[in-house]
């Protein structure tokens, strides 16, 4: 299974590498151009995309299993951590071969996100079944780098796709006073502001993020490295269809994207297999959700 993905930015996209003062820099890597020169290009790291994939898949799976009662589901904290973040490696507590076998065939067998993306428990990593590729921008400079996945004639050059976004964080207590129906102690509010100002040093902050402008295409891929079951493919397709944001400061109006599949095929059979699996194994899935990976 190989899924070639086109990611189109709908809002400024900011996948940050590091912050220098108030400025967050884009994640960039150097590449060698055809003429032998090197140039830095912005990327969507596979690990960044994989993190969004894991969160979306875990949430979707839980909702599908529990339906309208998803807010009442009982999940062991260790299992929730494994599903949403991949678990935590520890130097202590060696995992026996028999335990690994049970984790794969009794635990992850029913919890499909763990089976697809893998997880860590004690000092052992249970490998995932897919590789998530690095996302490269579709610009003149990357033609040779991405033409085996996707290429279209473009006049866009690398320097044309950058922008910066100003983000502010400030105190707006003065606005509250303009709302007649809200009553508050003005003196107490002033004291609060004064104490907070002394502790934090500033009530108003200005931050800058480097970003990619809207309507820029990136290409990446997901490759099956360990054979996926039909129901696992179905969950993967459903998850990809749900993803609509990447990068940082999503809640501040950044990161909206649209995913298109460059080699899409009829995935209805796989999605149907996933739905049938959830219906048939619902009780077993709920039972495994209550267990901790360390129980095995």
Secondary structure, DSSP 8 states (H G I E B T S, - for coil): -EEEEEEEESS-B--EEEEETTEEEE-EEEEE-TTS-EEEEEEE-HHHHHHHHHHHHHHHHHHHHHGGGGGG----HHHHHHHHH-B---SSS---HHHHHHIIIIITTT-HHHHHH-EEETTEEE--SEEE--EEE-SGGGHHHHTTT--------GGGSEEEEEEEE---HHHHTT-TT----HHHHHHHHHHHHHHHS-S-EEEEEEEE-TT-EEEEEEEESS---HHHHHHHHHHHHH--B-SS-GGGT--BEEEEETT----HHHHHHHHHHHHHHHHHHHHHHTS-GGG-
